[in-house]
Amino acid sequence: MKILVCISVVPDTTTKISFTDNNTRFNNQGVQYIINPYDELALTRAMELAEASNGTVHVIHVGTADSEASIRKALSIGAHEAIRVNAEPADAQFVAAQIAAVAQNAGYDLILTGRESIDYNGGAVCGLLGQLLGIPSVNVASKIDVSAGTATVEHDIDGGREVVTVQLPAVISAQKDLCEPRIPNMRGIMAARTKPLQITEPGAATAASGYVAFELPAPKQGVKLIDAENPAELLYLLRNEAKVI
C-alpha cells in the first residue's frame, strides 16, 4: 500500500499571537511552529497501515523552506519520503490544488489529512482533494481499517458516529480517537537526516479566498462572585451582562 499524508505546519498552542500591517498579516516573529496535531494522527495511522501491508508512507507539505524542520520530524516519526511544494499556502483551495497535482499520477492508494488545521480551522482540504482527484472522501475519521482495496471508516456525524466503506483510492481526514501519535526515537531522528526530501515548484493555481483583517478575542473579564443565597442577581447578570439567557 502506498499512502500520502498531507501535513500542515501551525503555531504551537502556547505561542503569543499578534498581527502586523494594520492587522492584515500574521506576525511570524518569535513563533514556534509544529506539525498540525490532527496531521500527526493521520501520519501515525498511515504508518500502522503501511507496516501491516509492507507499504510506504510519503508526506507532502505546501510551504516555504522555514517548514523543513517540521517535515523532517514527520520523517523521523517514520515516513519514508517527503515532498515540499515551494509555495506560501494561500488558502485551502490553493493547497488542495498543489497536492492534487503531485498526487494525480503517483499511484497512491490512500491519502490522509487532518480534519482541520488548528490555526484557521477550515477543514476543507480533504473534500477539495477528493473532488479534484475524482475519488471518494470521508471527513473526521475516528477509525480507519483497510482490507482488499476497501477502507472501512468510522466517522462523526450530527448526533453520533457512522460507519462507511469506500473503494480505494480515497481521501480521509483524521481526528482525535483515531490513534495515539508516535514520538520520534533517536534512531528515527538520525534516519530522517538522510531520507529523501523532494522540493517541487507550485503549479498554476489561484486562491479562492483571502483575509481582510485579523483581530484578537476580547480580553477575559474579571470573575464576579454571587452569593449562593441570591440567585436572582445571578440570573440578572446572565441575562443583561453576559447575555447568554
Secondary structure, 3 states (H helix, E strand, C coil): CEEEEECCEEECCCCCCCEECCCCEECCCCCCEEECHHHHHHHHHHHHHHHHHCCEEEEEEEECHHHHHHHHHHHHHCCCEEEEEECCCCCHHHHHHHHHHHHCCCCCCEEEEECCCCCCCCCCHHHHHHHHHCCCEEEEEEEEEEECCEEEEEEEECCEEEEEEEECCEEEEECCCCCCCCCCCHHHHHHHCCCCEEEECCCCCCCCCCCCCCCCCCCCCCCCCCCCCCHHHHHHHHHHCCCCC
